Amino acid sequence: SFSLFGYRCYPVYLGGTSVPLGVGTNNSKRACDQLRCTACDFRVATFDEYEWDKSCDYLFFRNNMPNFNKLKGKMNRRIGTRAYACQCNWRSIKELTALGTNQELRWVCGKHTE
């Protein structure tokens, strides 16, 4: 929806690399690229064509976000997948996924300027 400060996704979607980035709506299913975490107050970083290694844990992200050179040690190349992470949570997503289906994530759209 439009506000004085910009657009917000509703609903908020995550997606793999086949899902275009931008403002997500019911009619335009796009993965939000302006995600912010309300738990750690960090911007959510995305990495195309990667997934997180199963050995990732909370302390790894607390100590290494948002430094890609440190993070890539626990990233695996996976075509079609987009890796998402803030300082307290992470996901590897391949399909269009509505954020509301995962109550554990405290990610919100941080507003789009266009």
Beta strands, then each sheet from edge to edge (+ up, - down):
strand 1: 2-3
strand 2: 6-7
strand 3: 13-14
strand 4: 35-37
strand 5: 45-52
strand 6: 75-85
strand 7: 90-93
strand 8: 97-98
strand 9: 107-109
sheet 1: 1+ 2-
sheet 2: 3+ 8-
sheet 3: 4+ 9-
sheet 4: 5+ 6- 7+
end
